[in-house]
Amino acid sequence: MHHVLTPAARPDIVAPDGEAPDLKTDVVIVGAGFAGLYAHYRLRRLGLSLTGFEAGPDVGGTWFWNRYPGARCDVESLDYCYSFSPELLDEWRWSERYATQPEILRYIEHVAERFDLRRDVQFDTRVVAARFDEAAQRWIVETDRGDRISARFVIAATGCLSEPKPPEFAGLEDFQGSWVQTSRWPRETVELAGKRVAVIGTGSSGIQSIPLIAQQADRVTVFQRTPNYTLPARNAPIDPDHEARVRSDYAAHIARNRLSKSGTQSRLATGLSVYEIAEAERNAAFERAWDFGGAGLPSLYRDLVAELPANRIVSDFVASKIREIVGDEQTAALLTPADYPFAAKRLCLDTDYFATFNRDNVELVDVSQTRIERITAHGVQVGDREHPADLIVFATGFDAMTGSLLAMNITGRGGLKLKDDWRDGPTNYLGLMMAGFPNLFTVNGPGSPSVLVNMLVTIEHHIDWITNCIGHMLDKGIATIEPDRQAETAWSDEVQAVGARTIYPLAKSWYMGDNVPGKPRRFLVYAGGFDSYAARCTEVADDGYPGFIMSAPVPGDASTKKQAGETVM
Ligand code: NA7
């Protein structure tokens, strides 16, 4: 399923003069995960020529790469799917409340097949540079296969959690066993039986995989730098009654998702303050939420997450659950987050995570004070103890939100490099576009609601907005669009101000850039809720794109279709 585009393969395309690119296209779409594929679907309908690049050998993005044991979505299946096609919604049936990685990947493959979305994608190809040519008002995109493409628009559908942190431990080259990253888990079976496995990292990937690794491996040593809050998923086959209710009016269900803060609807939210409820009643409700499973607990009362004393009530409840489940008191204490509020780091959902530490073959090693010193030939050295291992699993996370964009070596107007422009942290307008980088759209970019929201909702929203924007430009004969600096600064300041009013800055997390050494500390997500964000984006488009600069085409450039040209400030 791989084809390479060459001028010979596209005789309709004429290379422009100058540094002749191999190919001229209307839009380069980087990535063929959920976002990239939907971009192909929508933009094809505008009649544009598309060229997609995907680093992996097939579609799937995040769900292609993260195939570690236990990888599963933490948004319910009936919500974590495309909504653009009623027929697709109707014909695809999910088997579980929370879909596994293989099932989600099968779904993405089905969508690619059904709508013929692989057609314009060149797989096994990574974009290594993108430079805006001001004279031609076009992007020159280069790949690791040596392609040079001239494109009018670039859509970075590159994912929020796509650039894994490299294992940052001295001595790895001396290790005589083998090692894997959860985010690059091999497609071949990784033999765990009879192995002593070291797992480094207890974020979502560690929390999902450790219980399954422990069922197969001989011994598991878990290295934990920071304990995480995690709630039982209570995954199960989809509840037929719930499914029937959703399907009885799926369109209305989706419409409600789109009008919500998080792109999903909690089945537990009461709308009440925790202080309006008597303690016994509240504790009973907490217990029911714990038993119901999923991420509903924090939504039970409206002030549980954002208000610190209320947050303390729910974090104490989770701590009591950990003590109840984990037999060894010291291990229970180590597994209990102590120095940051509930849900300030991304909340995890698990299946039997805490109970796994009751197994005889599992040991928890606290590396919060004494750090992992190095990897030795035979294991992991912490202080004066060497923990033997045959296999090391790095579940150490990603250079989130900005990593995959910066990895593309993007250069805008006047030779401005994105990595210099973002030296103090990312800035953009609406999380969609950067000043000085015309016609380059980011999907779920930093400063948009992205990871705080059901990503399928934000993906469809961003791609729809981008498609409408490009459609508007084609109609009006506009060559380029980019935000003005003032609008960019105002938006970026607002993202920080909204973030500062939340609990997120109170933890060290990838939301804040804390997990990557040297990364500036800055809140990377818009926390004002999807509903108000989407309304804002609609308003900007309806009002003729205030905050954006639009320019007329270069004389003689037929690719803009219409020559009218207008400037909108
Ligand atoms: P996360 O959530 O970033 O978790 C990474 C884990 O690895 C976390 O526990 C880190 O501890 C730990 N880590 C990272 N570097 C080190 C070093 N050098 N030493 C010890 N421990 C380390 O990534 P995930 O892949 O689990 O999840 C990412 C998201 O994907 C998740 O939130 C879901 O949205 C899906 P730390 O907490 O930084 O002290």
Boltz pocket constraint, residues with backbone or C-beta under 6 A from the ligand:
constraints:
  - pocket:
      binder: B
      contacts: [[A, 161], [A, 168], [A, 200], [A, 201], [A, 202], [A, 203], [A, 204], [A, 205], [A, 206], [A, 223], [A, 224], [A, 225], [A, 226], [A, 346], [A, 347], [A, 367], [A, 372], [A, 395], [A, 396], [A, 397], [A, 398], [A, 508], [A, 510], [A, 515]]
      max_distance: 6.0
